[in-house]
Amino acid sequence: MFVKGHPPYYGPGRPKGSLNQRTLEAKAFARQLVSDPTYLQNLRTALVNRTVDTSIEAMVWHYAYGKPKESVEIQYNLEALNDEEVIQLEGLIKRIE
């Protein structure tokens, strides 16, 4: 209840780290869709005929099973950097390891 002069109370909300209900529903729907034999047959046909947008197809699979982990390989030459740049680079490397 609102009381003048006091901050509003919104309640505890969704617990930290828990997924939104709509996200869970979308994931369940996407998994059901990519498990459907009719969908898979239609997908094969559409891919062969190139009538499906690949970004839409990727989105459905990402919703169903998540995106694959991406990695980036960085190559660098420490001799070409000054002392300050070396310190900054070493700090970045420690943060991502």
C-alpha positions in Angstrom: 0.0 0.0 0.0 1.2 3.5 -0.9 2.0 5.8 2.1 3.0 9.4 1.3 6.7 10.0 2.1 7.7 6.3 1.9 9.2 4.5 -1.1 6.9 2.2 -3.0 7.0 -1.5 -2.2 7.1 -3.8 -5.2 7.6 -7.1 -3.5 10.5 -9.6 -3.9 9.9 -10.2 -7.7 11.4 -13.1 -9.5 14.2 -14.9 -7.7 17.7 -14.0 -8.9 18.9 -16.4 -11.7 15.4 -17.9 -12.4 14.2 -17.7 -15.9 11.2 -15.7 -17.1 8.0 -17.8 -17.5 7.7 -16.7 -21.1 11.3 -17.8 -21.8 10.5 -21.2 -20.4 7.4 -21.5 -22.5 9.2 -20.4 -25.7 12.0 -23.0 -25.0 9.4 -25.8 -24.5 7.6 -24.8 -27.7 10.9 -24.7 -29.7 11.9 -28.1 -28.4 8.6 -29.6 -29.2 8.8 -28.0 -32.7 12.3 -29.3 -33.5 11.3 -32.8 -32.2 8.3 -33.1 -34.5 9.0 -35.5 -37.4 6.7 -33.5 -39.7 8.6 -30.3 -38.9 11.9 -31.9 -39.6 10.7 -33.3 -42.9 9.3 -29.9 -44.0 12.6 -28.3 -42.8 14.6 -30.7 -45.0 12.5 -29.8 -48.0 12.7 -26.1 -47.3 16.5 -26.2 -46.8 16.9 -28.2 -50.1 14.7 -25.7 -51.9 16.3 -22.7 -50.1 12.9 -21.3 -49.1 13.6 -20.9 -45.4 15.4 -17.9 -43.9 18.5 -19.3 -42.1 18.3 -16.7 -39.3 14.8 -17.9 -38.4 15.9 -21.5 -38.4 18.9 -20.7 -36.2 16.7 -18.8 -33.8 14.4 -21.9 -33.4 17.3 -24.2 -32.7 18.9 -21.7 -30.3 15.6 -21.4 -28.3 15.4 -25.2 -28.2 19.0 -26.1 -27.2 20.8 -22.8 -26.6 23.6 -21.2 -28.6 26.9 -23.1 -29.0 29.7 -21.7 -27.0 31.8 -19.2 -29.0 35.5 -18.7 -28.5 38.0 -16.2 -29.9 41.7 -16.8 -30.3 43.8 -13.7 -29.8 47.4 -13.5 -31.1 49.6 -10.6 -30.1 53.2 -9.5 -30.2 54.4 -8.1 -26.9 57.6 -6.7 -28.4 55.5 -4.2 -30.5 53.7 -2.8 -27.4 54.9 -0.2 -24.9 54.9 -1.0 -21.2 51.5 0.6 -20.5 49.9 -1.5 -23.3 51.5 -4.7 -22.0 50.1 -4.1 -18.5 46.6 -3.4 -19.9 46.8 -6.5 -22.1 47.9 -8.7 -19.2 45.0 -7.4 -17.1 42.5 -8.2 -19.9 44.0 -11.7 -20.2 43.6 -12.4 -16.5 40.0 -11.2 -16.5 39.0 -13.6 -19.4 40.8 -16.6 -18.1 
